[in-house]
Amino acid sequence: MVHCPECDSDLDQQQDVEFVEMDAETGFFAASKRFYVVACGECGAAIGGGVAGAKA
């Protein structure tokens, strides 16, 4: 079982976490990848993140 490092709530179901997509645009150019952060659904603490692939 996984627990949130901030609030110690259980993270055992998909709805226990939130996937937040971050805007990759900087200035005139948009990045070709989509960045995301995985956050605790209870307190909102960032747990992880990554790159989701090419932006359509």
DAWOBEL-V781169 format. One record per residue. N is the residue number from 1. RES is the residue in one small letter. PHI is phi as a letter, one per 20 degrees, with the letter a starting at -180 (none if undefined). OMEGA is omega in degrees with one decimal (999 if undefined). BURIAL is b if it has 24 or more other ideal C-beta (glycine too) atoms within 12 Angstrom, else e. Layout:
n = [N N]
res = [RES RES]
phi = [PHI PHI]
omega = [OMEGA OMEGA]
burial = [BURIAL BURIAL]
This chain:
n = [1 2 3 4 5 6 7 8 9 10 11 12 13 14 15 16 17 18 19 20 21 22 23 24 25 26 27 28 29 30 31 32 33 34 35 36 37 38 39 40 41 42 43 44 45 46 47 48 49 50 51 52 53 54 55 56]
res = [m v h c p e c d s d l d q q q d v e f v e m d a e t g f f a a s k r f y v v a c g e c g a a i g g g v a g a k a]
phi = [none d c f f e d m f f c d c g f e c c d d e d f d f c m e d d f e d d d b c d c f f e d n f f d a a r d e p f e e]
omega = [-179.4 179.2 175.2 -179.6 -178.4 -173.7 176.8 177.0 -179.8 177.5 -175.9 176.8 -177.3 -178.6 177.2 178.4 -179.6 174.8 -176.9 178.8 -179.1 179.1 -177.5 -178.0 175.8 178.7 -177.7 -172.9 174.1 178.5 -178.9 -178.8 173.9 179.6 179.3 176.0 174.3 -176.5 175.6 179.3 -178.1 -174.7 177.9 179.8 177.1 -178.4 -179.2 179.7 179.7 -179.0 -173.7 179.5 -175.4 178.4 -177.6 999]
burial = [e e e b e e e e e e b e e e e e b e e e e e e e e e e e e e e e e e e e e b b b e e e e e e b e e e e e e e e e]
